[in-house]
Amino acid sequence: MNEPPANEPSGNMPTGNEPHEVGPLYRMHGSVHARGEGVGSGESIELAGRSVATLAVGPEQMATPLPVRFEEALEALGRLPRLFIEPDGSFVWTSSASEPTLWQLDGVLWDRGGQLNHVDLKGTCPPARFDELLSALGWPGAEMMFQLAIEAVFLDDAEFRRWACA
């Protein structure tokens, strides 16, 4: 019988270099806004070979603040495990090394007159973690809309989640 040399791992022993299991992750680069009154359905457009239903958003709707104040969002986000937030609103949230899927989400809270105007986000995270983040911003009690940074379009919650999963 052929045994592996003593200094090499057998085929059954973990080495610590195995890839982590890949689970569903949302991928995002954009911002979260409150969906103010007057936001309507926009055009359906083609992005990356897929049809996407957009929202028609004017400058006045972009100024609608999120339902929590800046300081409330700082406090709520600061309670999430492994989320590190600075007083200026910049944050990073990472998976633990023991999670089956590694992820990281970077963000910035933007205030206007003490209100939380919007939140920029870039990175990946599991859907359940995304819900935790949105909860700190007033969701599901308040409707949110999402602006894709590169594509420069706004999407509603359901459409954003479809986009972010693909």
Backbone as CSV, one residue per row, in Angstrom:
resi,resn,N_x,N_y,N_z,CA_x,CA_y,CA_z,C_x,C_y,C_z
1,MET,0.831,-1.173,0.000,0.000,0.000,0.000,0.882,1.245,0.000
2,ASN,0.503,2.235,-0.800,1.277,3.463,-0.862,0.772,4.455,0.169
3,GLU,1.576,4.794,1.132,1.250,5.780,2.165,1.919,7.094,1.784
4,PRO,1.266,8.238,2.078,1.957,9.506,1.819,3.129,9.634,2.780
5,PRO,4.194,10.312,2.360,5.312,10.533,3.275,4.830,11.221,4.546
6,ALA,5.550,11.013,5.638,5.139,11.533,6.946,4.987,13.044,6.960
7,ASN,5.715,13.777,6.135,5.620,15.239,6.147,4.564,15.774,5.185
8,GLU,3.827,14.922,4.508,2.756,15.347,3.607,1.420,14.884,4.155
9,PRO,0.380,15.715,4.046,-0.919,15.318,4.566,-1.534,14.214,3.728
10,SER,-2.311,13.369,4.372,-3.055,12.352,3.628,-4.218,13.026,2.923
11,GLY,-4.870,12.325,2.049,-5.987,12.900,1.309,-7.168,13.254,2.180
12,ASN,-7.266,12.731,3.388,-8.408,12.982,4.261,-8.172,14.073,5.295
13,MET,-6.946,14.501,5.470,-6.648,15.477,6.514,-6.723,16.887,5.956
14,PRO,-7.436,17.801,6.644,-7.466,19.185,6.167,-6.103,19.837,6.335
15,THR,-5.742,20.669,5.387,-4.458,21.365,5.430,-4.607,22.804,5.875
16,GLY,-5.840,23.314,5.888,-6.052,24.727,6.190,-6.042,25.588,4.945
17,ASN,-5.732,24.990,3.804,-5.691,25.736,2.545,-6.869,25.417,1.638
18,GLU,-7.842,24.670,2.147,-8.988,24.306,1.331,-9.816,25.560,1.035
19,PRO,-10.414,25.642,-0.142,-11.283,26.793,-0.426,-12.522,26.738,0.459
20,HIS,-13.004,27.916,0.840,-14.242,27.977,1.610,-15.410,27.666,0.688
21,GLU,-16.413,27.065,1.251,-17.644,26.775,0.512,-18.251,28.101,0.044
22,VAL,-18.725,28.135,-1.170,-19.315,29.357,-1.710,-20.822,29.284,-1.560
23,GLY,-21.408,30.217,-0.834,-22.853,30.307,-0.661,-23.366,31.512,-1.412
24,PRO,-24.666,31.754,-1.340,-25.218,32.911,-2.049,-24.722,34.212,-1.414
25,LEU,-24.277,35.106,-2.251,-23.835,36.426,-1.808,-24.470,37.486,-2.689
26,TYR,-24.814,38.620,-2.081,-25.168,39.798,-2.857,-23.866,40.523,-3.179
27,ARG,-23.740,40.954,-4.421,-22.608,41.778,-4.852,-23.166,43.158,-5.147
28,MET,-22.490,44.180,-4.592,-23.041,45.522,-4.756,-21.962,46.579,-4.866
29,HIS,-22.320,47.614,-5.593,-21.532,48.844,-5.677,-22.541,49.944,-5.983
30,GLY,-22.953,50.626,-4.934,-23.970,51.652,-5.112,-24.364,52.274,-3.799
31,SER,-25.600,52.730,-3.719,-26.056,53.401,-2.506,-27.507,53.047,-2.184
32,VAL,-27.804,53.160,-0.900,-29.148,52.908,-0.376,-29.775,54.254,-0.050
33,HIS,-30.988,54.470,-0.532,-31.735,55.709,-0.288,-33.126,55.353,0.222
34,ALA,-33.744,56.290,0.925,-35.161,56.137,1.247,-35.941,56.314,-0.053
35,ARG,-36.988,55.536,-0.201,-37.840,55.704,-1.381,-38.904,56.728,-1.025
36,GLY,-38.665,57.944,-1.448,-39.566,59.048,-1.132,-40.829,59.030,-1.974
37,GLU,-41.760,59.883,-1.581,-43.002,60.009,-2.350,-42.681,60.535,-3.737
38,GLY,-43.441,60.075,-4.706,-43.262,60.531,-6.073,-42.319,59.683,-6.901
39,VAL,-41.665,58.695,-6.285,-40.806,57.793,-7.064,-41.716,56.818,-7.795
40,GLY,-41.557,56.758,-9.094,-42.408,55.875,-9.892,-41.597,54.866,-10.673
41,SER,-42.304,54.064,-11.418,-41.640,53.087,-12.280,-40.962,53.803,-13.424
42,GLY,-39.759,53.361,-13.727,-39.018,53.907,-14.858,-39.062,52.930,-16.010
43,GLU,-38.101,53.053,-16.874,-38.014,52.178,-18.040,-37.436,50.822,-17.654
44,SER,-37.781,49.822,-18.423,-37.067,48.558,-18.350,-35.922,48.675,-19.337
45,ILE,-34.719,48.423,-18.844,-33.542,48.558,-19.701,-32.737,47.263,-19.669
46,GLU,-31.828,47.139,-20.594,-30.958,45.967,-20.651,-29.624,46.326,-20.020
47,LEU,-29.236,45.564,-18.994,-27.938,45.727,-18.344,-27.279,44.356,-18.262
48,ALA,-26.076,44.269,-18.742,-25.322,43.014,-18.704,-26.137,41.844,-19.264
49,GLY,-26.886,42.123,-20.329,-27.650,41.075,-20.985,-28.943,40.687,-20.305
50,ARG,-29.368,41.471,-19.307,-30.615,41.160,-18.593,-31.529,42.371,-18.610
51,SER,-32.815,42.118,-18.624,-33.799,43.186,-18.532,-33.959,43.581,-17.060
52,VAL,-33.857,44.881,-16.788,-33.924,45.392,-15.426,-34.974,46.501,-15.381
53,ALA,-35.899,46.410,-14.411,-36.925,47.440,-14.223,-36.350,48.531,-13.325
54,THR,-36.268,49.739,-13.840,-35.693,50.852,-13.091,-36.793,51.694,-12.443
55,LEU,-36.356,52.627,-11.601,-37.257,53.601,-10.994,-36.988,54.971,-11.598
56,ALA,-38.033,55.796,-11.683,-37.894,57.182,-12.128,-37.745,58.038,-10.879
57,VAL,-36.543,58.585,-10.675,-36.209,59.316,-9.458,-35.721,60.708,-9.829
58,GLY,-36.358,61.708,-9.256,-35.929,63.083,-9.465,-35.059,63.566,-8.318
59,PRO,-34.455,64.745,-8.477,-33.566,65.277,-7.432,-34.259,65.440,-6.071
60,GLU,-35.533,65.793,-6.094,-36.252,65.976,-4.826,-36.432,64.656,-4.076
61,GLN,-36.597,63.547,-4.803,-36.723,62.245,-4.139,-35.372,61.769,-3.593
62,MET,-34.285,62.155,-4.230,-32.964,61.764,-3.735,-32.634,62.460,-2.418
63,ALA,-33.297,63.562,-2.135,-33.051,64.304,-0.896,-33.869,63.767,0.276
64,THR,-34.766,62.802,0.036,-35.558,62.220,1.118,-34.632,61.463,2.055
65,PRO,-34.596,61.846,3.348,-33.687,61.154,4.262,-34.200,59.769,4.642
66,LEU,-33.272,58.921,5.038,-33.642,57.630,5.614,-34.328,57.897,6.952
67,PRO,-35.114,56.944,7.469,-35.934,57.216,8.656,-35.179,57.234,9.982
68,VAL,-33.871,56.995,9.965,-33.087,57.062,11.200,-32.095,58.214,11.097
69,ARG,-31.770,58.785,12.229,-30.776,59.848,12.262,-29.382,59.232,12.129
70,PHE,-28.440,60.046,11.738,-27.060,59.616,11.542,-26.527,58.902,12.783
71,GLU,-26.711,59.505,13.958,-26.193,58.924,15.201,-26.877,57.601,15.539
72,GLU,-28.173,57.484,15.231,-28.886,56.224,15.466,-28.332,55.108,14.584
73,ALA,-28.025,55.449,13.333,-27.453,54.461,12.419,-26.054,54.051,12.886
74,LEU,-25.237,55.019,13.336,-23.910,54.693,13.874,-24.014,53.687,15.010
75,GLU,-24.937,53.949,15.921,-25.111,53.077,17.087,-25.615,51.689,16.680
76,ALA,-26.633,51.651,15.822,-27.216,50.370,15.407,-26.216,49.529,14.619
77,LEU,-25.488,50.145,13.713,-24.498,49.402,12.932,-23.348,48.936,13.823
78,GLY,-22.981,49.753,14.797,-21.906,49.395,15.713,-22.207,48.174,16.558
79,ARG,-23.468,47.806,16.683,-23.850,46.606,17.436,-23.755,45.321,16.611
80,LEU,-23.590,45.433,15.302,-23.496,44.235,14.461,-22.124,43.589,14.650
81,PRO,-22.075,42.273,14.769,-20.786,41.609,14.996,-19.821,41.821,13.834
82,ARG,-18.588,42.130,14.167,-17.500,42.326,13.214,-17.717,43.505,12.273
83,LEU,-18.614,44.433,12.627,-18.743,45.664,11.855,-17.988,46.750,12.615
84,PHE,-17.018,47.322,11.946,-16.185,48.357,12.543,-16.558,49.687,11.898
85,ILE,-17.027,50.633,12.713,-17.508,51.906,12.184,-16.786,53.060,12.866
86,GLU,-16.451,54.065,12.081,-15.781,55.274,12.567,-16.826,56.360,12.823
87,PRO,-16.509,57.338,13.677,-17.461,58.426,13.953,-17.874,59.223,12.713
88,ASP,-17.026,59.197,11.649,-17.381,59.916,10.425,-18.368,59.145,9.554
89,GLY,-18.714,57.894,9.960,-19.685,57.102,9.217,-19.091,56.065,8.287
90,SER,-17.764,56.011,8.153,-17.168,54.979,7.301,-17.123,53.669,8.080
91,PHE,-17.358,52.561,7.383,-17.370,51.274,8.067,-16.906,50.152,7.158
92,VAL,-16.516,49.064,7.803,-16.210,47.810,7.114,-16.853,46.699,7.933
93,TRP,-17.457,45.759,7.235,-18.126,44.626,7.884,-17.620,43.365,7.208
94,THR,-17.104,42.444,8.007,-16.507,41.240,7.442,-17.095,39.984,8.060
95,SER,-16.977,38.914,7.315,-17.359,37.604,7.825,-16.331,37.172,8.860
96,SER,-16.713,36.209,9.664,-15.729,35.603,10.560,-14.995,34.530,9.769
97,ALA,-13.819,34.184,10.229,-13.030,33.157,9.542,-13.734,31.808,9.565
98,SER,-14.662,31.616,10.508,-15.345,30.325,10.615,-16.582,30.225,9.722
99,GLU,-17.006,31.333,9.116,-18.170,31.269,8.226,-17.794,30.505,6.965
100,PRO,-18.741,29.766,6.403,-18.420,28.969,5.213,-18.125,29.816,3.978
101,THR,-18.622,31.036,3.946,-18.402,31.924,2.808,-17.784,33.215,3.310
102,LEU,-16.623,33.566,2.795,-15.967,34.801,3.199,-16.561,35.976,2.422
103,TRP,-16.781,37.081,3.114,-17.358,38.264,2.477,-16.878,39.514,3.206
104,GLN,-17.017,40.652,2.530,-16.693,41.948,3.132,-17.523,43.026,2.456
105,LEU,-18.041,43.925,3.272,-18.835,45.049,2.783,-18.254,46.330,3.365
106,ASP,-17.912,47.268,2.495,-17.410,48.581,2.911,-18.513,49.592,2.669
107,GLY,-18.597,50.594,3.539,-19.645,51.580,3.362,-19.338,52.908,4.019
108,VAL,-20.182,53.886,3.688,-20.093,55.225,4.262,-21.507,55.744,4.465
109,LEU,-21.782,56.242,5.684,-23.048,56.921,5.974,-22.888,58.382,5.576
110,TRP,-23.876,58.923,4.890,-23.850,60.335,4.487,-25.004,61.055,5.159
111,ASP,-24.668,62.112,5.893,-25.717,62.870,6.581,-25.963,64.206,5.895
112,ARG,-27.113,64.755,6.209,-27.503,66.081,5.732,-28.393,66.669,6.813
113,GLY,-27.882,67.675,7.492,-28.660,68.326,8.547,-29.012,67.383,9.693
114,GLY,-28.108,66.463,10.041,-28.364,65.533,11.130,-29.141,64.295,10.726
115,GLN,-29.759,64.325,9.561,-30.488,63.160,9.056,-29.554,62.293,8.238
116,LEU,-29.858,61.033,8.157,-29.087,60.115,7.318,-29.642,60.217,5.900
117,ASN,-28.835,60.768,4.993,-29.305,60.984,3.629,-29.245,59.714,2.797
118,HIS,-28.116,59.030,2.787,-27.973,57.766,2.056,-26.747,57.041,2.574
119,VAL,-26.571,55.810,2.120,-25.443,54.970,2.526,-24.810,54.379,1.273
120,ASP,-23.521,54.627,1.094,-22.785,54.008,-0.009,-22.318,52.630,0.438
121,LEU,-22.397,51.658,-0.474,-21.984,50.282,-0.177,-21.192,49.711,-1.337
122,LYS,-20.155,48.949,-0.987,-19.386,48.251,-2.024,-18.853,46.961,-1.415
123,GLY,-19.081,45.854,-2.113,-18.569,44.571,-1.662,-19.599,43.479,-1.796
124,THR,-19.481,42.486,-0.920,-20.374,41.336,-0.940,-20.824,41.009,0.471
125,CYS,-22.000,40.401,0.578,-22.467,39.860,1.857,-23.649,38.931,1.591
126,PRO,-23.899,38.010,2.523,-25.057,37.118,2.376,-26.362,37.902,2.525
127,PRO,-27.435,37.422,1.912,-28.723,38.114,2.013,-29.171,38.388,3.451
128,ALA,-28.992,37.438,4.358,-29.428,37.652,5.741,-28.651,38.792,6.398
129,ARG,-27.362,38.908,6.098,-26.557,40.007,6.653,-26.996,41.344,6.055
130,PHE,-27.336,41.324,4.772,-27.823,42.549,4.129,-29.099,43.019,4.810
131,ASP,-29.980,42.084,5.152,-31.205,42.443,5.876,-30.885,43.065,7.231
132,GLU,-29.866,42.542,7.918,-29.453,43.125,9.204,-28.995,44.568,9.019
133,LEU,-28.212,44.808,7.977,-27.738,46.164,7.707,-28.915,47.088,7.412
134,LEU,-29.821,46.645,6.550,-30.986,47.476,6.220,-31.850,47.738,7.450
135,SER,-31.958,46.769,8.338,-32.739,46.958,9.575,-32.181,48.102,10.404
136,ALA,-30.865,48.257,10.421,-30.242,49.360,11.149,-30.566,50.712,10.512
137,LEU,-31.036,50.684,9.271,-31.373,51.912,8.541,-32.876,52.190,8.500
138,GLY,-33.677,51.355,9.184,-35.115,51.598,9.235,-35.980,50.663,8.417
139,TRP,-35.380,49.718,7.725,-36.116,48.726,6.942,-36.533,47.602,7.884
140,PRO,-37.636,46.944,7.740,-38.581,46.988,6.623,-39.693,48.026,6.798
141,GLY,-39.653,48.768,7.911,-40.696,49.777,8.127,-40.701,50.875,7.085
142,ALA,-39.563,51.132,6.480,-39.449,52.156,5.443,-38.991,51.504,4.153
143,GLU,-39.567,51.967,3.060,-39.166,51.451,1.745,-37.830,52.038,1.344
144,MET,-37.009,51.225,0.751,-35.691,51.659,0.284,-35.623,51.543,-1.231
145,MET,-34.714,52.318,-1.795,-34.372,52.172,-3.205,-32.857,52.161,-3.295
146,PHE,-32.353,51.601,-4.383,-30.930,51.348,-4.505,-30.417,51.914,-5.812
147,GLN,-29.352,52.695,-5.722,-28.740,53.249,-6.914,-27.488,52.440,-7.239
148,LEU,-27.401,51.936,-8.461,-26.204,51.242,-8.924,-25.208,52.298,-9.378
149,ALA,-24.016,52.298,-8.787,-23.044,53.371,-9.041,-22.578,53.409,-10.488
150,ILE,-22.158,52.294,-11.019,-21.590,52.275,-12.367,-22.680,52.428,-13.420
151,GLU,-23.817,51.763,-13.216,-24.892,51.766,-14.201,-25.745,53.030,-14.123
152,ALA,-25.664,53.757,-12.991,-26.369,55.030,-12.788,-27.881,54.893,-12.948
153,VAL,-28.444,53.840,-12.329,-29.892,53.646,-12.331,-30.349,53.326,-10.909
154,PHE,-31.627,53.579,-10.654,-32.242,53.239,-9.374,-33.125,52.008,-9.539
155,LEU,-33.089,51.130,-8.522,-33.904,49.918,-8.517,-34.671,49.821,-7.210
156,ASP,-35.842,49.173,-7.246,-36.555,48.913,-5.996,-35.902,47.722,-5.293
157,ASP,-36.387,47.398,-4.115,-35.786,46.357,-3.285,-35.722,45.013,-4.011
158,ALA,-36.832,44.553,-4.545,-36.871,43.239,-5.190,-35.953,43.183,-6.411
159,GLU,-35.970,44.237,-7.215,-35.131,44.252,-8.422,-33.653,44.324,-8.051
160,PHE,-33.342,45.100,-7.017,-31.949,45.172,-6.576,-31.440,43.803,-6.118
161,ARG,-32.260,43.097,-5.363,-31.844,41.773,-4.870,-31.633,40.793,-6.027
162,ARG,-32.482,40.861,-7.050,-32.263,40.018,-8.235,-30.938,40.378,-8.908
163,TRP,-30.688,41.670,-9.053,-29.465,42.149,-9.689,-28.244,41.730,-8.873
164,ALA,-28.315,41.905,-7.560,-27.164,41.654,-6.695,-26.819,40.168,-6.596
165,CYS,-27.772,39.287,-6.862,-27.540,37.829,-6.788,-26.925,37.267,-8.051
166,ALA,-27.044,37.964,-9.128,-26.589,37.406,-10.421,-25.093,37.485,-10.594
